[in-house]
């Protein structure tokens, strides 16, 4: 009987909230970008400290200008102390808020204003360093913070035009290049240009990297949301298909032992084939449920690694058509484990992909590296497309041209990651492709330390 419509899963169900891991990745991207930008400000401020000390010494000793050296060096010392505190703040690794960057830039503006007050106000050619602070604010800050920096620097510029200590040097612009004022303007221009190119470029690169991480996190969130939706549909479908498949399995089991069929070898063979296909349908349903993060919980059993691998290879070869299938069990000393259809379907997905790419030959090798089970599947096909390898582990990455294709490797990688393992794919130099699954034995081992050990046949 067909179930009533209201019991079927709906594709128009309300969207689930964004997955927490994706949100955390976005937060981590913002934190990393803020810390890098703060680091750029700290480095720029150290250059300002060195530059101010050098400029003060040149003005006092080389040009013999009567500037208040003691007061100006005291301001430089305060700036260095603040930069030391900023460095300690940066080392904490906590997220940098926009208000922190705004206050840091205000400190830089205040120090520049005091130094200009002590050395001629707007008559000092280095007054145009205000433009550097505005450029930094435009890149680092948002909204009202940017215009606040513009307004504050404009007010400081206006105040310095009226209130400042005199600079004992006349702006003799008529002398051209030999003029000290013209030379100071040139140095100020070069400083602004070089620092803008270097630090604005670095800060811009940090922001672009942050945007790329945020875009990747948003894409991952969308993919995970889609998988959640697909999982809801898969769960409903599995519940609906589970009962008829189990019923068919029971009926076929009764037919197999029916005396009326014992005299018909052909019918008995067809019943055995139907049993194999029903079992395959049940395994396919289990594979679909992997996208929902669920398992059917059927046929979980205590076994050993070698027995599991031998049975897996036999079952796959018996239900698939492939010209040449090579299987080697090199695991060595056997180990007890728990096997279920989830683990089996993971390997089946990889083997099916290999058969689709290379119907002529597929090879399966099971071995051991320390405390890790390694399953290697190779084929003689054309290999992976570079675009597929670059996006390995993402759903719907397929070159088969089928709607909804490209889930095999994605589901296999999902299971491997869930068990603490990994899945790696590559193209072999001699031709064909290779997929290597590595699973920690601790993730599939029996909890009982006294579990029996057997050696499987090869």
C-alpha positions as CSV (number, residue, x, y, z in Angstrom):
1,X,0.0,0.0,0.0
2,X,1.1,3.5,-0.7
3,X,1.6,5.6,2.5
4,X,-0.6,8.7,2.9
5,X,1.0,11.8,1.5
6,X,1.4,13.5,4.8
7,X,3.9,10.8,6.0
8,X,6.3,11.4,3.2
9,X,9.3,13.8,3.7
10,X,8.8,17.2,2.1
11,X,11.4,19.0,0.0
12,X,9.8,22.3,1.0
13,X,10.4,21.9,4.7
14,X,11.8,24.9,6.5
15,X,15.5,25.3,6.0
16,X,17.7,24.2,9.0
17,X,19.9,26.8,10.6
18,X,23.4,27.3,9.4
19,X,25.7,24.6,10.7
20,X,27.8,25.6,13.7
21,X,31.2,24.6,12.1
22,X,30.6,26.9,9.2
23,X,29.8,29.8,11.6
24,X,32.9,29.1,13.6
25,X,35.0,29.1,10.4
26,X,33.6,32.5,9.5
27,X,34.5,33.8,13.0
28,X,38.0,32.3,12.7
29,X,38.4,34.1,9.4
30,X,37.4,37.4,10.9
31,X,39.7,36.9,13.9
32,X,42.7,36.0,11.7
33,X,42.2,39.1,9.5
34,X,41.8,41.4,12.5
35,X,45.0,40.1,14.1
36,X,47.0,40.4,10.9
37,X,45.8,44.0,10.5
38,X,46.7,44.8,14.0
39,X,50.1,43.4,13.4
40,X,50.5,45.6,10.3
41,X,49.7,48.7,12.5
42,X,52.2,47.6,15.1
43,X,55.0,47.2,12.4
44,X,54.1,50.6,10.9
45,X,54.2,52.2,14.4
46,X,57.7,50.8,15.0
47,X,58.8,52.4,11.7
48,X,57.2,55.7,12.9
49,X,59.2,55.5,16.2
50,X,62.4,55.0,14.3
51,X,61.6,57.6,11.8
52,X,60.7,60.2,14.4
53,X,63.9,59.6,16.3
54,X,65.9,59.9,13.1
55,X,64.1,63.1,12.1
56,X,64.5,64.8,15.5
57,X,68.2,64.0,15.5
58,X,68.7,65.3,12.0
59,X,66.8,68.5,12.7
60,X,68.7,69.2,15.9
61,X,72.2,68.1,15.1
62,X,72.6,68.3,11.3
63,X,70.3,71.3,10.5
64,X,70.9,73.0,13.9
65,X,67.2,73.8,14.3
66,X,66.1,74.8,17.8
67,X,63.4,72.2,18.5
68,X,62.4,70.9,21.9
69,X,64.3,67.7,21.7
70,X,63.5,66.4,25.2
71,X,59.7,66.9,24.8
72,X,59.7,65.4,21.3
73,X,61.7,62.3,22.4
74,X,59.3,61.9,25.4
75,X,56.4,61.7,23.0
76,X,58.3,59.1,20.9
77,X,58.8,57.1,24.1
78,X,55.1,57.2,24.9
79,X,54.4,55.9,21.4
80,X,56.9,53.1,21.8
81,X,55.3,52.1,25.2
82,X,51.8,52.1,23.6
83,X,53.1,49.9,20.8
84,X,54.6,47.5,23.3
85,X,51.2,47.2,25.0
86,X,49.6,46.7,21.5
87,X,52.1,43.9,20.8
88,X,51.1,42.1,24.0
89,X,47.4,42.5,23.0
90,X,48.2,41.0,19.6
91,X,49.9,38.0,21.3
92,X,46.7,37.1,23.2
93,X,45.1,36.0,19.9
94,X,41.7,37.4,20.7
95,X,39.5,38.9,18.1
96,X,40.3,42.5,17.2
97,X,37.2,44.7,17.2
98,X,36.8,47.7,14.9
99,X,36.7,50.1,17.9
100,X,40.2,48.9,18.9
101,X,41.6,49.7,15.5
102,X,39.8,53.0,15.7
103,X,41.3,53.9,19.1
104,X,44.8,52.8,17.9
105,X,44.6,55.1,14.9
106,X,43.4,57.9,17.2
107,X,46.6,57.4,19.3
108,X,48.7,57.7,16.2
109,X,46.9,60.9,15.2
110,X,47.3,62.3,18.7
111,X,51.1,61.6,18.7
112,X,51.5,63.1,15.2
113,X,49.5,66.2,16.3
114,X,51.7,66.7,19.4
115,X,54.9,66.4,17.4
116,X,53.6,68.9,14.8
117,X,52.6,71.3,17.7
118,X,56.2,71.1,19.0
119,X,57.7,71.7,15.5
120,X,55.8,74.4,13.6
121,X,52.2,73.2,13.2
122,X,51.0,73.4,9.7
123,X,54.3,75.0,8.7
124,X,55.9,71.6,9.2
125,X,56.0,69.8,5.8
126,X,55.3,66.5,7.6
127,X,51.8,67.7,8.4
128,X,50.6,65.7,5.3
129,X,51.3,62.5,7.2
130,X,47.7,62.9,8.3
131,X,46.8,61.6,4.9
132,X,48.4,58.3,5.8
133,X,46.2,57.9,8.9
134,X,43.1,58.6,6.8
135,X,44.2,56.0,4.2
136,X,44.7,53.4,6.9
137,X,41.3,54.2,8.4
138,X,39.6,53.9,5.0
139,X,41.0,50.4,4.6
140,X,40.7,49.1,8.2
141,X,37.5,50.7,9.4
142,X,33.9,50.9,8.4
143,X,31.1,53.4,8.3
144,X,31.2,56.1,10.9
145,X,34.7,55.2,12.1
146,X,36.1,56.3,8.8
147,X,34.5,59.7,8.8
148,X,35.4,60.2,12.4
149,X,39.0,59.8,11.5
150,X,38.6,62.3,8.7
151,X,36.8,64.8,10.9
152,X,39.3,64.5,13.8
153,X,42.4,64.9,11.5
154,X,40.7,68.0,9.9
155,X,40.1,69.5,13.4
156,X,43.7,68.8,14.4
157,X,45.0,70.4,11.2
158,X,42.8,73.5,11.9
159,X,44.0,73.7,15.5
160,X,47.6,73.4,14.5
161,X,47.2,76.4,12.1
162,X,46.6,78.6,15.1
163,X,48.3,76.9,18.0
164,X,51.9,75.6,17.7
165,X,55.4,76.3,18.7
166,X,57.4,78.2,16.0
167,X,59.7,76.2,13.7
168,X,62.9,78.2,13.2
169,X,62.9,77.6,9.4
170,X,61.2,79.7,6.8
171,X,59.2,78.0,3.9
172,X,61.6,79.4,1.3
173,X,59.8,77.8,-1.6
174,X,61.3,80.2,-4.1
175,X,64.6,78.5,-3.8
176,X,63.2,75.3,-5.4
177,X,64.9,72.0,-4.6
178,X,67.5,73.5,-2.3
179,X,64.7,74.7,0.0
180,X,64.5,72.8,3.3
181,X,60.8,73.1,3.2
182,X,60.7,71.6,-0.3
183,X,63.0,68.8,0.7
184,X,60.8,68.1,3.7
185,X,57.7,68.0,1.5
186,X,59.6,65.5,-0.8
187,X,60.5,63.3,2.1
188,X,56.9,63.4,3.4
189,X,55.6,62.6,0.0
190,X,57.9,59.6,-0.4
191,X,57.0,58.3,3.1
192,X,53.3,58.5,2.3
193,X,53.7,56.8,-1.0
194,X,56.0,54.0,0.2
195,X,54.0,53.3,3.3
196,X,50.7,53.3,1.5
197,X,52.0,51.0,-1.2
198,X,53.6,48.5,1.3
199,X,51.1,48.5,4.2
200,X,47.9,49.2,2.3
201,X,48.8,46.3,0.0
202,X,49.4,44.0,2.9
203,X,46.2,45.0,4.7
204,X,44.3,44.6,1.4
205,X,45.7,41.1,1.0
206,X,44.7,40.2,4.5
207,X,41.2,41.4,3.9
208,X,41.0,39.5,0.6
209,X,42.2,36.3,2.4
210,X,39.5,36.9,5.0
211,X,36.8,37.4,2.3
212,X,38.0,34.1,0.6
213,X,37.7,32.2,3.9
214,X,34.3,33.7,4.5
215,X,33.2,32.7,1.0
216,X,34.5,29.2,1.5
217,X,32.7,28.9,4.9
218,X,29.5,30.1,3.3
219,X,29.8,27.6,0.5
220,X,30.5,24.8,3.0
221,X,27.4,25.9,5.0
222,X,25.3,25.8,1.9
223,X,26.6,22.3,1.0
224,X,26.0,21.1,4.5
225,X,22.5,22.5,4.5
226,X,21.8,20.7,1.2
227,X,23.1,17.5,2.6
228,X,20.8,17.9,5.7
229,X,17.8,18.3,3.4
230,X,18.9,15.3,1.4
231,X,19.3,13.4,4.6
232,X,15.8,14.2,5.6
233,X,14.5,12.8,2.3
234,X,16.8,9.8,2.6
235,X,15.6,9.0,6.1
236,X,12.0,9.0,5.0
237,X,12.8,6.9,1.9
238,X,14.7,4.3,4.0
239,X,11.9,3.9,6.5
240,X,9.5,3.3,3.6
241,X,11.8,0.9,1.7
242,X,13.0,-1.0,4.7
243,X,9.8,-3.0,5.3
244,X,9.2,-4.2,1.8
245,X,12.9,-5.1,1.3
246,X,12.9,-7.1,4.6
247,X,9.6,-8.8,3.6
248,X,11.1,-9.8,0.2
249,X,14.2,-11.1,1.9
250,X,12.1,-13.4,4.2
251,X,9.9,-14.6,1.3
252,X,12.9,-15.4,-0.9
253,X,14.5,-17.2,2.0
254,X,11.4,-19.4,2.3
255,X,11.3,-20.0,-1.4
256,X,14.9,-21.1,-1.3
257,X,14.1,-23.9,1.1
258,X,10.8,-24.8,-0.6
259,X,10.8,-28.5,-1.6
260,X,8.9,-27.6,-4.8
261,X,11.8,-25.7,-6.1
262,X,14.5,-28.2,-5.2
263,X,13.8,-30.0,-8.4
264,X,14.2,-26.9,-10.5
265,X,17.9,-25.8,-10.5
266,X,17.1,-22.9,-12.8
267,X,14.5,-21.5,-10.5
268,X,16.6,-22.1,-7.5
269,X,19.5,-20.1,-9.1
270,X,17.1,-17.3,-10.0
271,X,15.9,-17.1,-6.4
272,X,19.5,-16.9,-5.2
273,X,20.2,-14.1,-7.7
274,X,17.1,-12.3,-6.4
275,X,18.3,-12.7,-2.8
276,X,21.7,-11.1,-3.9
277,X,19.9,-8.2,-5.5
278,X,17.7,-7.6,-2.5
279,X,20.7,-7.6,-0.3
280,X,22.3,-5.1,-2.7
281,X,19.2,-2.9,-2.6
282,X,19.4,-2.8,1.2
283,X,23.1,-1.9,1.1
284,X,22.3,0.9,-1.4
285,X,19.7,2.3,1.1
286,X,22.3,2.2,3.8
287,X,24.7,4.1,1.5
288,X,22.1,6.8,0.9
289,X,21.6,7.2,4.6
290,X,25.2,8.1,5.0
291,X,24.4,11.6,3.6
292,X,22.1,12.1,6.5
293,X,24.7,11.0,9.0
294,X,22.6,7.9,9.9
295,X,23.0,4.1,9.5
296,X,20.4,1.4,9.3
297,X,22.1,-0.4,12.1
298,X,21.6,-3.7,10.4
299,X,24.1,-6.6,10.1
300,X,26.7,-5.1,12.5
301,X,28.8,-8.1,13.5
302,X,31.9,-9.1,15.3
303,X,34.5,-10.3,12.8
304,X,38.2,-9.7,11.9
305,X,39.8,-7.4,9.5
306,X,40.9,-10.2,7.2
307,X,37.5,-11.9,7.2
308,X,35.8,-8.5,6.6
309,X,38.1,-7.7,3.7
310,X,37.7,-11.1,2.1
311,X,33.9,-11.1,2.4
312,X,33.8,-7.5,1.0
313,X,35.9,-8.4,-2.0
314,X,33.8,-11.6,-2.7
315,X,30.4,-9.8,-2.3
316,X,31.5,-6.9,-4.6
317,X,32.8,-9.2,-7.3
318,X,29.7,-11.4,-7.1
319,X,27.3,-8.5,-7.7
320,X,29.3,-6.4,-10.2
321,X,30.5,-7.2,-13.7
322,X,34.2,-6.5,-14.3
323,X,36.5,-8.2,-16.7
324,X,39.4,-8.5,-14.3
325,X,39.3,-8.0,-10.5
326,X,42.5,-8.4,-8.5
327,X,42.4,-8.6,-4.8
328,X,45.3,-8.9,-2.3
329,X,45.0,-9.1,1.5
330,X,48.3,-8.1,3.0
331,X,47.0,-7.1,6.4
332,X,49.3,-9.5,8.2
333,X,48.4,-10.5,11.8
334,X,44.6,-10.4,12.0
335,X,42.7,-8.1,14.4
336,X,39.2,-8.2,15.7
337,X,36.8,-5.6,14.6
338,X,33.1,-4.6,14.2
339,X,31.9,-4.5,10.7
340,X,28.6,-3.1,9.4
341,X,27.0,-2.0,6.1
342,X,28.2,1.5,6.5
343,X,31.9,0.6,6.3
344,X,31.2,-1.9,3.5
345,X,29.2,0.6,1.5
346,X,32.1,3.1,1.8
347,X,34.5,0.8,0.1
348,X,31.8,-0.3,-2.4
349,X,31.3,3.3,-3.5
350,X,35.0,3.6,-4.3
351,X,35.1,0.3,-6.1
352,X,32.0,1.2,-8.1
353,X,33.7,4.5,-9.2
354,X,36.8,2.5,-10.2
355,X,34.7,0.1,-12.2
356,X,32.8,2.9,-14.0
357,X,36.1,4.4,-15.0
358,X,37.8,1.1,-15.9
359,X,35.4,-1.8,-16.6
360,X,38.4,-3.9,-17.8
361,X,40.4,-4.0,-14.5
362,X,40.0,-3.0,-10.9
363,X,42.4,-3.8,-8.1
364,X,41.8,-3.9,-4.3
365,X,44.7,-4.1,-1.8
366,X,44.2,-4.3,2.0
367,X,47.3,-3.8,4.2
368,X,48.4,-2.3,7.5
369,X,50.6,0.6,8.4
370,X,51.3,0.6,12.2
371,X,47.9,1.0,13.8
372,X,46.1,2.0,10.6
373,X,44.1,-0.1,8.1
374,X,44.8,1.0,4.6
375,X,42.5,0.1,1.7
376,X,43.8,0.9,-1.8
377,X,41.7,0.8,-4.9
378,X,43.3,1.3,-8.3
379,X,42.0,1.2,-11.9
380,X,43.3,1.4,-15.4
381,X,41.0,4.2,-16.6
382,X,41.8,7.7,-17.8
383,X,42.3,9.0,-14.2
384,X,40.7,11.9,-12.4
385,X,40.1,15.2,-14.0
386,X,42.2,17.9,-12.3
387,X,39.1,19.9,-11.5
388,X,37.7,16.8,-9.6
389,X,40.9,16.3,-7.7
390,X,41.0,20.0,-6.7
391,X,37.5,19.7,-5.2
392,X,37.7,16.2,-3.8
393,X,35.3,15.6,-1.0
394,X,32.6,18.0,-2.2
395,X,29.3,16.6,-3.3
396,X,28.2,16.4,-6.9
397,X,31.7,16.5,-8.4
398,X,31.3,14.0,-11.3
399,X,32.2,13.7,-14.9
400,X,29.6,11.0,-15.7
401,X,26.9,13.5,-16.7
402,X,24.2,12.0,-14.5
403,X,21.9,14.2,-12.5
404,X,22.7,13.8,-8.8
405,X,25.9,12.0,-9.6
406,X,29.2,12.6,-7.8
407,X,28.2,11.5,-4.3
408,X,30.2,8.3,-4.1
409,X,33.6,9.7,-3.1
410,X,31.9,12.4,-1.0
411,X,30.0,9.8,1.1
412,X,33.2,7.6,1.3
413,X,35.2,10.6,2.6
414,X,32.4,11.5,5.0
415,X,32.5,8.0,6.6
416,X,36.3,8.0,6.7
417,X,36.4,11.4,8.5
418,X,33.7,10.3,10.9
419,X,36.0,7.3,11.9
420,X,39.0,9.6,12.3
421,X,40.6,8.5,9.0
422,X,41.2,10.0,5.6
423,X,40.6,9.4,1.9
424,X,43.1,10.5,-0.7
425,X,42.9,10.3,-4.5
426,X,45.6,10.7,-7.1
427,X,46.4,9.9,-10.7
428,X,49.2,7.3,-11.1
429,X,52.2,8.1,-13.3
430,X,51.8,4.8,-15.2
431,X,48.1,5.6,-15.9
432,X,44.8,5.1,-14.1
433,X,43.7,6.4,-10.7
434,X,44.3,5.4,-7.1
435,X,42.2,6.0,-4.1
436,X,43.6,5.3,-0.6
437,X,41.4,5.0,2.5
438,X,43.1,5.0,5.9
439,X,41.2,4.1,9.0
440,X,42.6,3.9,12.6
441,X,42.2,0.4,13.9
442,X,41.0,1.9,17.2
443,X,37.9,3.3,15.5
444,X,36.8,-0.1,14.2
445,X,38.2,-2.4,16.9
446,X,36.2,-4.4,19.3
447,X,36.0,-2.9,22.8
448,X,36.7,-6.3,24.4
449,X,40.4,-6.9,24.7
450,X,40.0,-10.6,24.7
451,X,38.3,-10.8,21.3
452,X,39.3,-13.8,19.2
453,X,41.7,-13.4,16.3
454,X,41.4,-15.3,13.0
455,X,43.2,-15.4,9.8
456,X,41.0,-14.9,6.7
457,X,41.6,-16.7,3.5
458,X,43.0,-14.8,0.6
